[in-house]
Amino acid sequence: MTSLQSLLQDSFARRRTMVIIVALLLTALVPMADTILPAGWSYALLAAGVLLVMVTLLLLARPGAAGSGSDRVAADSGARPGAGLLLYLAPVILLNLVYPLVSPAMAAVEVGGVQLTLVVLASSITVPWLAQAACLPAYRAIGDLMAERDMAAITRRFCTTWPAMFVQAVPLVVVFAVPLWLATRWSFSALATYAALCALHLLFVQSLILANVGDRRGLWAIAWLAYAAALFAAPTVWWLPPLLGALTQIAAMGRGLASISLTQRLGARDFSTDLVRGLLLGAVLWADKFVLFLVTGGDFQVVIVFLAMLPAVIAYNYYFVNLAPRVDEAVATLHRTIAEEPLTVLALRSKRLSRTVDRAILSTGAVGMVLTLVISLLLEGIQPVSVLLAVTVGVASWAFMILTLLSYELDYIGEKVLPQVLGGIHLALCVGAFLLVGATQSAAGAALAYGALVVADLVLVAVAWVLYKRHWTQPEYTLFWRHATSW
C-alpha cells in the first residue's frame, strides 16, 4: 500500500503517473489507427507526432521539469539543462545522422565473407552492454575521490589504474564473441574484426569516464564529434572512429598522463564482482538487441528497432543529466542532517528525499512514454506497415529503462544483490522470448517476442517498484541506521 500511497498523496507524482498511463494507452491504440480512423488520417497523426515532439523537447529543456515549489532540489544555478542534455545526446544525434550516409559504403566491403555493415552492427549492439560492465571497476578505483570533485586527483588516480584495468577488461569481449560465433559461424577474420572493434570501443568508452565524472559535456561532445567525423570521412576504416574519439580524451588528461602505470592493478575479486554486476545491470537495457542479433543473424528491421528504442535512450540520458544531480544533492543533504540536525528535521529531509527520487523516476517515465507515443505516431504516418513492431519495441524499451532506473536506485542505496537478481531474471526472459517465439526475422515474429517481454517486464517493474519503495520510503535507515545498528 505504501508504494501506491506515495503516488496518490503527491500531486506531482499523480500527474506524471497519469501522463504515463494515458500515453501508454494511446501508444497501444496506434497500430489500430488504420482500422479505426478513416483514410487520410495518417497525415493528422503525423502532424500530432511532430507537435508532440516539439512540446516534449521544450519541456525537457525546462530546469524545473522534475519538481515544483519548495520541494524541488535546485540544480546548479549556472547549469543549462537543455544545453547539457543536448551535448550529452551527442552520440545519439551524430550517429543517427552519419550512419545512414555511410551504410552503403560499408555494405560494399566484406571482412572474411561478412559485410562490414553486419560486423559494425554487431559491435554497436554489444558495446553499450560491454561498457556497463567494463566501466564499473573504474568508478570503484576513483570512488573515494569523487565527493571532493578534485579532477586533478581523480585524473591521476584514473591514469594510474587505467592501463591494467583495460587489459583486465579485454577478456570480457570473449563473453560476447563466443555466442556470436556459435550463432553465426562467422569466419575467423570477421570474428577477429568484431573482437578488435569491441576492444577499441572499450578503450574509447573508458576514456570518456573522466568527462562524465567531471560533467564536462563539451569534452564529451567533442569525443563523439571526432568519432562521427572519422566515420563520415573514412567509413570503411573501422578502427579509426573509436581510436580518434579516445585520443581527444587522452589529450585532455594533460599532466595526469604522467601518473600512468602498467603495474597498478585492481583487486581480482573486486574487479570480477564489478564485471558481473555490470553485466547483469546492463542486461536489462541492452541484452535484447544482442539476443535479437544472435537469433536473426542480423537480419531484422534495424532502423525500426533503433528508432523505437530512441525514446528510452533519450529519457535515460535525461534522468542522468537533469535529474540525478538533484537526487545526489538531496542524499548529501540527508547525510548532513543525520550528522548535524535533530530527529524532527531528519524526518522532514528524509521524506523530501523520498519524494525527490519518486518524482525523478516518474518524470523520466513520463518523458519516455510520451516520446514512445511520438515515434509511434510518426511511423504510423510514414511507414504504417512497421508500426506494430515499433510500438512493441518502444513500450518494451520503456519498461527496460524503468526497470534499469529502479535497479540503479536499489544499487545506489546499498542493495547490491537485488538489482543483479532482477537483471538475471530479465536476461533469462529475454533469451526465452526470442528462442521460443519463432520467425523473429519477420516483423510479426519480432513484435510477438517484444510483446511477450512487455508483459514479463511490466511485472518485473511492479516488483522492482515495491522493492524500491521498501528501501527509499525511509532512506535514512537504509543509508545509515541499518549499518550503524549492525556494528
C-alpha positions in Angstrom: 0.0 0.0 0.0 2.9 2.4 0.8 4.0 2.0 -2.9 0.6 3.3 -4.1 0.1 5.9 -1.4 3.3 7.7 -2.5 1.7 8.1 -5.9 -1.7 9.2 -4.7 -0.6 11.7 -2.0 1.8 13.7 -4.2 0.0 15.8 -6.8 3.1 16.0 -9.0 3.5 12.2 -8.9 -0.2 11.7 -9.7 0.1 13.9 -12.8 3.2 12.1 -14.0 1.6 8.8 -13.4 -1.5 9.8 -15.4 0.7 11.0 -18.2 2.4 7.6 -18.3 -0.9 5.7 -18.3 -2.6 7.9 -20.9 0.5 7.8 -23.2 0.8 4.1 -22.8 -2.9 3.5 -23.7 -2.7 5.8 -26.7 0.5 4.1 -27.9 -1.2 0.7 -27.7 -4.0 2.1 -29.9 -1.8 3.5 -32.6 -1.4 0.1 -34.5 -5.2 0.0 -34.8 -5.5 3.5 -36.3 -5.8 2.3 -39.9 -8.9 0.2 -38.9 -10.5 2.7 -36.6 -9.8 6.0 -38.4 -10.9 6.9 -42.0 -8.5 7.2 -44.9 -6.3 10.3 -44.8 -5.9 10.4 -41.0 -2.3 9.3 -41.2 -1.4 12.9 -42.1 -3.2 14.1 -39.0 -1.3 11.5 -36.8 2.0 12.6 -38.4 1.2 16.2 -37.6 0.2 15.2 -34.0 3.5 13.4 -33.6 5.5 16.4 -34.8 3.6 18.8 -32.5 4.0 16.4 -29.5 7.8 16.0 -30.0 8.2 19.8 -30.1 6.2 20.2 -26.9 8.2 17.4 -25.2 11.6 18.9 -26.2 10.5 22.2 -24.8 9.6 20.6 -21.5 12.9 18.7 -21.4 14.8 22.0 -21.6 12.9 23.4 -18.6 15.1 23.5 -15.4 12.0 22.7 -13.2 10.6 19.8 -15.2 11.2 17.3 -12.4 9.7 19.2 -9.5 7.9 22.2 -8.3 7.8 24.6 -5.4 9.9 24.3 -2.3 10.3 20.6 -2.7 12.4 20.9 -5.8 16.1 20.3 -5.3 17.8 23.2 -7.1 20.3 22.4 -9.7 23.5 24.3 -10.1 22.4 27.9 -10.8 24.9 28.1 -13.7 23.7 24.9 -15.4 21.7 24.9 -18.6 19.8 21.7 -18.5 18.6 21.9 -22.1 22.1 22.5 -23.5 23.6 19.9 -21.2 21.2 17.3 -22.3 21.8 18.2 -26.0 25.5 17.8 -25.6 25.1 14.5 -23.7 22.9 13.2 -26.5 25.7 13.9 -29.0 26.3 10.2 -29.8 22.5 9.7 -30.4 22.3 12.7 -32.7 25.5 12.4 -34.6 25.5 8.7 -35.2 21.9 8.7 -36.3 22.8 11.4 -38.8 26.0 9.8 -40.1 25.3 6.0 -40.2 22.6 6.3 -42.9 25.0 8.2 -45.1 27.9 5.7 -44.7 26.0 2.5 -44.6 26.1 1.9 -48.4 29.9 2.3 -48.4 30.2 -0.2 -45.6 27.8 -2.6 -47.2 30.1 -2.7 -50.3 33.0 -4.0 -48.2 33.3 -7.6 -46.8 35.5 -8.8 -44.0 36.1 -12.6 -44.1 32.9 -13.1 -46.2 30.8 -10.9 -43.9 29.5 -7.5 -44.8 31.3 -4.8 -42.8 27.9 -3.3 -42.0 27.0 -6.5 -40.1 30.2 -6.5 -38.2 29.8 -2.9 -37.2 26.2 -3.5 -36.3 27.1 -6.5 -34.1 29.7 -4.3 -32.3 27.3 -1.4 -31.9 24.8 -3.5 -30.1 27.5 -5.2 -28.0 29.4 -2.1 -26.8 26.7 -0.5 -24.6 26.3 -3.7 -22.6 30.0 -4.4 -22.6 30.7 -0.8 -21.4 28.3 -1.1 -18.5 30.4 -3.9 -17.1 33.9 -2.6 -18.1 33.5 0.9 -16.6 32.2 -0.1 -13.2 35.7 -1.0 -11.8 36.9 2.5 -12.7 34.3 4.1 -10.5 35.4 1.8 -7.7 39.0 3.0 -8.2 38.2 6.7 -8.0 35.1 6.4 -5.7 36.8 7.9 -2.6 37.8 11.0 -4.5 34.5 11.8 -6.3 32.9 13.6 -3.3 35.6 16.3 -3.3 35.3 16.8 -7.1 39.1 17.3 -7.3 39.5 16.5 -11.0 43.3 16.7 -10.9 43.4 14.0 -8.2 40.7 11.9 -9.9 42.6 12.1 -13.2 45.9 11.0 -11.6 44.2 8.0 -9.9 42.4 7.1 -13.1 45.6 7.2 -15.2 47.4 5.1 -12.6 44.8 2.2 -12.9 43.5 2.6 -16.4 46.1 0.5 -18.4 45.8 -2.5 -16.2 42.0 -2.1 -15.9 41.7 -2.0 -19.7 43.8 -5.2 -20.0 41.8 -6.9 -17.3 38.5 -6.0 -19.1 39.5 -7.1 -22.6 38.8 -10.8 -22.0 35.2 -9.8 -21.5 35.0 -9.4 -25.2 35.2 -13.2 -25.4 32.0 -13.5 -23.4 30.2 -11.9 -26.3 32.3 -13.2 -29.2 31.7 -16.9 -28.4 27.9 -16.8 -28.5 28.1 -14.7 -31.7 30.3 -17.3 -33.4 28.1 -20.1 -32.2 25.0 -18.3 -33.7 26.5 -17.0 -36.9 29.5 -19.2 -37.7 31.4 -16.2 -39.0 34.9 -16.7 -40.3 37.9 -16.2 -38.1 38.8 -12.8 -39.8 35.2 -11.5 -39.4 35.1 -12.6 -35.8 38.5 -11.1 -35.1 37.5 -7.8 -36.6 34.4 -7.8 -34.4 36.5 -8.5 -31.3 39.0 -5.8 -32.2 36.3 -3.3 -32.8 34.7 -4.1 -29.4 38.2 -3.8 -27.8 38.8 -0.4 -29.4 35.3 0.8 -28.3 36.1 -0.5 -24.8 39.2 1.8 -24.8 37.0 4.7 -26.1 34.2 4.3 -23.5 36.7 4.0 -20.7 38.4 7.2 -21.8 35.1 9.0 -21.5 34.8 8.3 -17.8 36.6 11.5 -16.7 34.4 13.7 -18.9 31.4 12.0 -17.4 32.6 12.3 -13.8 33.6 15.9 -14.3 30.3 16.8 -16.0 32.4 18.1 -18.9 29.6 17.9 -21.5 31.6 19.8 -24.1 34.5 17.4 -23.9 32.1 14.5 -24.1 30.5 16.0 -27.3 34.0 16.7 -28.8 34.8 13.0 -28.5 31.7 11.9 -30.3 32.1 14.7 -32.9 35.6 13.3 -33.7 34.1 9.8 -33.8 31.4 10.8 -36.2 33.8 12.8 -38.4 36.1 9.9 -38.7 33.2 7.6 -39.5 31.9 10.0 -42.2 35.4 10.6 -43.7 36.5 7.0 -43.8 33.6 4.7 -43.2 35.5 1.5 -44.1 38.5 2.2 -41.9 36.6 0.6 -39.0 39.3 1.1 -36.4 39.6 4.9 -36.8 36.4 6.3 -35.1 36.9 4.8 -31.6 40.6 5.5 -31.7 40.3 9.1 -32.7 37.5 9.6 -30.1 39.7 8.2 -27.4 42.6 10.4 -28.4 40.5 13.5 -27.8 40.0 12.4 -24.2 43.6 11.2 -23.6 44.8 14.7 -24.8 42.5 16.3 -22.3 44.1 14.3 -19.4 47.1 16.6 -19.6 49.5 16.2 -16.7 47.6 13.3 -15.3 49.2 11.1 -18.0 52.4 11.3 -16.1 50.8 9.0 -13.5 50.2 6.2 -16.0 51.3 2.9 -14.5 51.4 -0.5 -16.2 51.6 -2.4 -12.9 48.8 -0.9 -10.7 46.1 -3.4 -10.9 42.6 -3.5 -9.2 42.0 -6.5 -6.9 40.9 -9.5 -9.0 38.0 -10.3 -6.6 36.6 -6.7 -6.7 37.2 -6.4 -10.4 35.3 -9.7 -11.1 32.5 -8.6 -8.8 32.1 -5.3 -10.7 32.2 -7.0 -14.1 29.4 -9.5 -13.1 27.4 -6.7 -11.5 27.7 -4.5 -14.6 26.8 -7.3 -17.0 23.6 -8.1 -15.0 22.6 -4.4 -14.6 23.4 -3.6 -18.2 21.5 -6.7 -19.5 18.1 -5.0 -18.7 18.6 -2.2 -21.2 20.8 -3.7 -23.8 20.6 -7.6 -23.9 17.5 -7.8 -26.1 19.3 -6.2 -29.1 22.3 -8.6 -28.8 20.0 -11.7 -28.4 17.9 -10.5 -31.4 21.0 -10.2 -33.5 22.1 -13.8 -32.5 18.7 -15.3 -33.3 18.3 -13.5 -36.6 22.0 -13.3 -37.7 21.5 -9.5 -38.0 18.5 -10.0 -40.4 16.0 -7.8 -38.6 14.5 -4.3 -39.2 17.4 -2.4 -37.7 16.1 1.1 -38.5 12.7 0.4 -36.9 14.2 -1.2 -33.8 16.7 1.6 -33.2 14.1 4.3 -33.8 11.7 2.6 -31.4 14.3 2.4 -28.6 15.4 6.1 -29.0 12.7 7.4 -26.6 14.0 5.1 -23.8 17.6 6.1 -24.5 16.7 9.9 -24.5 14.7 9.5 -21.3 17.5 7.6 -19.7 20.0 10.3 -20.5 17.5 12.9 -19.4 17.5 11.3 -16.0 21.3 11.3 -15.5 21.8 14.8 -16.9 18.9 16.7 -15.4 17.5 14.7 -12.5 20.3 12.5 -11.0 22.2 15.6 -9.7 19.2 16.7 -7.7 18.9 13.2 -6.2 22.6 13.3 -5.3 22.2 16.7 -3.7 19.2 15.5 -1.7 21.2 12.5 -0.5 24.1 14.7 0.5 21.7 17.0 2.4 20.3 14.0 4.3 23.8 12.9 5.3 24.5 16.4 6.7 21.1 16.3 8.5 22.0 12.9 10.1 25.2 14.4 11.4 24.1 17.9 12.4 20.3 18.2 12.8 17.7 16.9 15.3 15.4 14.0 14.5 12.4 16.2 13.7 14.4 17.8 10.8 15.7 14.4 9.8 12.2 13.1 9.3 11.3 16.1 7.0 14.5 15.8 5.0 14.0 12.0 4.6 10.5 12.5 3.3 11.8 15.2 0.9 14.5 12.9 -0.4 12.0 10.1 -1.0 9.7 12.4 -2.9 12.6 13.8 -5.0 13.6 10.3 -6.1 10.0 9.3 -6.8 9.5 12.4 -8.9 12.7 11.9 -10.8 11.7 8.3 -11.8 8.1 9.2 -12.7 9.3 12.3 -14.7 11.7 10.1 -16.6 8.9 7.5 -17.2 6.6 10.2 -18.5 9.2 11.6 -20.9 10.0 8.2 -22.2 6.4 7.1 -22.7 5.4 10.4 -24.4 8.3 10.1 -26.8 7.4 6.5 -27.4 3.9 7.7 -28.4 5.6 10.3 -30.7 7.7 7.8 -32.5 4.6 5.5 -32.9 2.6 8.4 -34.4 5.3 9.4 -36.8 5.8 5.9 -38.0 2.1 5.4 -38.4 2.1 8.4 -40.7 5.3 7.5 -42.6 5.5 3.7 -42.6 2.3 2.1 -41.1 3.4 -1.4 -42.0 6.1 -1.3 -39.3 4.1 0.4 -36.6 3.2 -2.8 -34.7 6.9 -3.6 -34.3 7.7 -0.1 -33.4 5.1 0.0 -30.7 6.1 -3.3 -29.1 9.8 -2.4 -29.2 9.2 1.1 -27.9 7.0 0.0 -24.9 9.4 -2.9 -24.1 12.3 -0.5 -24.2 10.4 1.9 -21.9 9.9 -1.0 -19.4 13.6 -1.9 -19.7 14.5 1.7 -19.0 12.3 2.0 -15.9 13.5 -1.4 -14.6 17.1 -0.2 -15.1 16.4 3.0 -13.1 14.7 1.2 -10.3 17.6 -1.3 -10.2 20.0 1.7 -10.2 18.2 3.3 -7.2 18.3 0.0 -5.3 22.1 -0.3 -6.1 22.6 3.3 -5.1 21.1 2.8 -1.7 23.2 -0.2 -1.0 21.1 -3.2 -2.1 23.7 -4.8 -4.5 22.1 -8.2 -4.8 18.5 -7.4 -5.7 19.3 -5.5 -8.9 21.5 -8.3 -10.1 18.7 -10.8 -9.5 16.3 -8.6 -11.4 18.8 -8.3 -14.2 19.4 -12.1 -14.3 15.7 -12.8 -14.5 15.3 -10.2 -17.3 18.1 -11.8 -19.2 16.6 -15.3 -18.9 13.2 -13.9 -20.0 14.8 -12.1 -22.9 16.6 -15.3 -24.2 13.5 -17.3 -23.7 11.3 -14.9 -25.6 13.5 -14.8 -28.7 14.2 -18.5 -28.7 10.6 -19.7 -28.1 9.0 -17.2 -30.4 9.9 -18.3 -33.9 10.3 -16.4 -37.1 11.8 -13.3 -35.4 13.2 -12.4 -38.8 9.7 -11.2 -39.7 8.2 -8.1 -38.2 5.3 -10.0 -36.8 7.6 -12.5 -35.1 9.8 -9.9 -33.6 6.8 -7.9 -32.4 5.4 -11.0 -30.7 8.7 -11.6 -28.9 8.8 -8.0 -27.7 5.2 -8.1 -26.8 6.0 -11.1 -24.5 8.8 -9.1 -23.0 6.5 -6.2 -22.4 4.2 -8.3 -20.3 7.1 -10.0 -18.4 9.0 -6.8 -17.7 6.0 -4.8 -16.6 5.6 -7.5 -13.9 9.3 -7.1 -13.0 8.8 -3.3 -12.9 6.0 -3.7 -10.4 8.1 -6.0 -8.3 11.1 -3.6 -8.5 8.9 -0.6 -7.6 7.7 -2.4 -4.4 11.3 -3.2 -3.5 12.5 0.3 -4.3 9.8 1.8 -2.1 10.6 -0.5 0.7 14.1 0.9 0.9 13.5 4.5 -0.2 10.5 5.3 2.0 12.8 5.6 4.9 16.2 6.3 3.2 17.9 7.4 6.4 17.5 3.9 7.7 18.8 2.2 4.6 21.6 4.7 4.0 22.8 4.9 7.6 21.0 3.5 10.6 20.9 -0.1 9.3 24.7 -0.1 9.0 25.1 1.7 12.3 23.0 -0.9 14.2 25.0 -3.7 12.7 28.3 -2.6 14.2 
